[in-house]
Amino acid sequence: MVTGPSGLQAKLYGISEQQWAPETWHSGPSLALLNPPHPQLRTLVFGAWLLGYVAFLLAIRRMWTGKYVRSPLVRSLFMNMVSENDAAETQEWYQCGPELLGESVRPVFVQSHLDSGTKAFLKRSVEKSGWLFTQLYHSFASTVLSPLVSRTSINGFLGRGSMFVFSEEQFQRLLGISPDWRADRLLDLGAGDGGVTEVMGAHFRDVYATEVSLPMRWHLQRRNYKLLGIDEWQQAGFQYDVVSCLNLLDRCDDPLHLLRDIRQSLVPNTGRLILAAVLPFQPYVEVGGRWQRPKEHIKVKGKTWEEQVTNLSNEVFQRAGFEVQAVTRLPYLCEGDMYNDYYVLDDAVFVLKASEDNSA
């Protein structure tokens, strides 16, 4: 699964790396000599910088959380206020006006709710965001590594930033399957650390995955998933019962080409595509550490969630040879850090099947 500059990852760790130039010059009567500072002075300066860095992060954390409120009464009132606000916010994650959907989409809309699987992810995320020294280490490591590797790879190295798209119950309800339903093959494109793959994988005998980030591929291998290259899954010599493309379409250079490849890779008649897209739809691709528009730009019309879902269903997916079997609104969640307990974006999750009257 992939996120973008205006989504989850654009909010993480906005602190830039500081560089210190230790060289000092001493002028002699006829030449200049380079005298490096005393090792103890270098250690002292680095220690002072590190201490100031930690103090700065702690000060920011105090501004963002109520965990350090000293008065028990004030803290109780604060936490009650936060709980009420959180409850109201979580209800908004699933809200949809069915009457605002197009006529062809309205009958296939599935209303979702905050369930036990989502609550469990949120609880773990809140707990991990409170691990102060772990979060300090993650912040420091991220600052140092950011100029060298991608944010996805940093998260893979540190074992943080897990994503949540749907629970097992929500997945089963969308596909219209029972807990004991089984099929042969699942392919998860851009699987990340495999957390969401695991939710789906219990229903399949063989689980295949693709992922560009090397650290994330290590996570997938530890879960015993079968890794395929990004140009290999289309020519594997077999087809898939389900292909998942979760929050990848807006980070792909050729999204329509990808959809057509997926269509050809599905088992005829019964194969399904699970596709999640962050709305509003804002496509960007990362090239050499910089973000730019994809070569094949999909323009999704509409200002509201309902309007964009209708446009995707009636124009984009139909153009690629798909029809919508089910769609729901879900929160796209990411584990938090020392500034926020979690991060969230609006997702539209579709179940698509190949159109019978389209041979795209």
N, C-alpha and C positions, 0 to 999 in steps of 0.2 A: 503494500500500500504506500503513496507518494503524496506529499503535501506541497505548498508553494509559498512565495514571498509575502502574499497577503493573508496567508492562513496561519496554521499553528506555529510553524517554525520561525516565522518572521517576528514573533513576540519573545523568543527565548534569548536571554543573555545579550543585552545591548552594550556590554562593556568592552572597550577596545584594549588591545595589548599595549602595555607601556614598554618602551625600549630605553635602556640606559647605556650611554657610551662612556666607558670607564677610562678611555685614554686621556692622559695629560702630557703636555709638552713642557720640557725644561730647556731654556735657552742658555747655552754655554758661550764662551768667548768666541768659538769658531764653528760650532755645529750644534744641531738640535738633537737631543736624545729622547727617545720614547721611554718614559718611566711608568709602568703599570702601577696602579694603586696597591697598597699593602693587602694581602689576602684577608686579614682580619677586617680591614675597612670595607672590602667588597662584601664580605659576609654580613657585616653590620648594616650596610645600605640595603642589601637584599632582604634581610630580616625586617627592617623598618618598612620597606615597600610592601612586603607580604602582610605585615601586621596592619598597615593602613588599608590594604585591599580588603582584608577580612572585616575590619571595623566598618568600612564603607558598606559592604554587603549586609552586615548586621543592621546598620542604621536604616537601610532601605527596607529590609524585611520588617522592621518595627513599624514602618509607615504603611505596610501592606496587610498586616495581619493583626488580629486581636488576641493572639495567644500570649502576648506579653503584658496585657492589661493587669495591673496589680490588684486593684480592688475586687474582691469576690463578687460584690453586688454589681459593679459596673461590668465586670467580665460576663456575668450571667446574663445581664440585659443585652450586652453586645452579641453574645453567642446566640441568644434567642432571636435577635433581629436578623443575624446572618442566616440562621436556619430557616426562618420564614421567607427571607429573600431567595434563598437557594431553592426552597420548595416551589415558589412561584416561578423561578427561572426554569427549573426542570420541566414544569408543565408546558412552558412555551416551546421547549425543544420539539414537541410532538404535534403542535397545533397546525391544523390545516383547515382551510375553508373549502370543503368539497364542492360547494356551489360555484367556486371560482375556477375550478378545473374544467378543461374542455369536455365535451359530451362523450368522447371516446375514452377519456382517461377516468372520468368520475366513477364508473362502475367497478374499476379494478383497483381503486384506492383502498389501502389497508390501514386502519387507524392503529398506531402503536402507542405504547405506554411505558413509563419507567418501571422496569421489572427487576427481579432479584439479581439477575446477571449483571445488569448495568449498575445497580447499587453496589454490588461487590467490587466492581472495577473502581468506582468512585471512592469507596472506602479505602482500598489499597492505595490509590493515588494520594488521598489526603494524608494517610499515614506516612508514605514515603516523602512527601513534601516537608514533613516535620522532622526528618532525619537531618539535623542541622549540619553536622560535620560532613556527611555524605554529600549534601547539596553544595556545601562550600567547595569540596573537592571537585564535584562535577562542574561548577561554575569556573573554577580556576583552570581545569583541564580543557574545558570548552574554549576558553579565551586563548589559551596557548595553541590549541590545535586548529582553530578556525581558519587561519591563513593557509593551512596545509592540506586539509581534507574536507569533504562535504559534511554538512550537518548530519545527514543520515548515517554516515560512517562513524562520526563522533558518537552518536547515540548508540551505535552497535558496539563500539569499543567499551563504552561506559555501562552498557546494559540498562539504559534508561529510555524514556520517551516512547513507551509502548502505546499502541493505538487500539481503539475500540470502536467498531462499527455497529455490530449487532451481537446479541446474546444467542445462545443455542435455541432458546424458545422463539425468539424473533426470526431467526433463520428458518426454522421449521415452519413457522406460520406463513412466512412469505412464499416459500416453495410449495406449501400445502402438503407436507410430508409428516409422517409419524416419527416418534423418537427411534423406532427400530428399523426405519427405512434404510436400505443399502443400495449402492450402485458401484460401478467398477472404478471410474476414474474422475478425479477432480484436478483441475489446473488452476492455480492461484497466480495471477500475473502481478509482479511487483509485490511479493509477499512480505517484505520487511523482515521482522524478527520471527514471523510465524505465529504470532499471538492470535490473529483473526483466522488464520488457516486452521488452527487447532479447533476452533469453534465448528468449522464445517467438516473437518477431516474425519471425524468419527463415523460419518455416513458413507465413507468410500474405502474400497479395498486398496487402492493405490492413490497416493497424493503427490502431485507434481507441482513444482514451484519455479518461478523465475525471479531473479533479483540481481541488480547491478552492483550494489555495495558489497564489498568483500566481507567486512565484519558481519553484516546481516546474513550473508550466505553461510557463514560459520554457524550462526544460530539455527538456520534451517537444517543444516547437516546434523547438528546435535539432536534435532527432533526427528531425524531419520526420514525427512522428505526427499523425494527424488528431484534433484536440481537439473533444470534444462537451460540452455543458453537462450538469450533473447531472440536469436534468429533460428533456434532449433526446434521450438515447440510446435511450429506449424508443419514441420516435416518429420515428425516423430514416427510416422507409420501407423498411427492409430488415432482414434477420435475420443473426445471427452464427454462424459455425461453432464458435467457442469464446469463452466469456466467462470472464474470470478475476476472482475476488473474493478477493483475498489479504489476510487479516488486517483485513478491513473489517467483518465481520458483528458483531463486539463493539463497534464504534464507530459503529453505525448506529442511528438513532432508531426505524426501522420495519423490523427485519431480515426478518420473514416477508413483509412487503409487497415488500421488495427481492428476495427469492428468487422470489416469484411473477412479478414483472416480468422477471427474468432468464429464467425458464422460457418466458414468452411471446416473448422476443426471440431464442431459439435456433432454428436451422434444425431443422425437424421430423425426428425419427428419428436423425439423425446429429449434431446439436448437443450440445456438452458444456460443463459448467461446471467450472472448476478453482477449488476453494475451499480456502483455508487458514484455520485458526482456532488462536489461541493457547490452550493448555490448561494449567491450569484456566481455564475460560471465565468471564471477569469483564467484563460489558458496562458501558461508560460512554460518554457523549457529552460533548463540550466545548461549552458554551453561554456566550458572553460571557466567555471566559477561565476559566470554572469547570467542574468535572466533576460530572455528575449522572447518575442512572439514565435509560436511554432510556424513551420513552413505551411502546414495546412490548418488554417484558422477557422474554427467553428464559431460562428456568431449565433448565440442563443438569444432570442427575442423575449422581452418581458421584463418587468420591474419587480414583480413579486415572485415568491417561491412557486405559487400555483401556476402563474403564467409561464415561467421558465420550464416547469415540469411538462406542461402541455406542449410547448414548442419543441422540447427534446423528443417527446413521444411521437408527435405528428409529423415532424420534419426530419430531424437528425437521424433518429433510429429507423424510420421508414426508408430513408435514403440508403441506409446501410443494409436493408433487407430484414429488419426486425419489427416485431410488434410487441407491445407491452402486455404482459400477463398479470403483473401486480406491481404496485409502487407504494412506498410509504415514506414518511418523514422521520428521520432519526438524527440524533446528535453524533457528530464525528468527534470523538473524545481522544485526548492525548494526556498522558501522565504529566503532572505539574512539576514545579521546581520550587525554589525558596521564595519566589515572588507570588505564585499562584498555585492553588491546590490541583488544578487541572485546567486544560484549555479545551474549547469547544467551538465547532463550526456546524453550520446547517448542511445536512446531507439529504439527498434524494436517493433512495435505494430502489432499483428496478429489478424485476425478473423479466427477462426478454426471451422470446422464442423466435426462430426463423419464420419469416412470412411465407405462406404457401404460394402466394401469387407474385413472389419476387425472387429472382434467381441471381441477385447481386453477389 
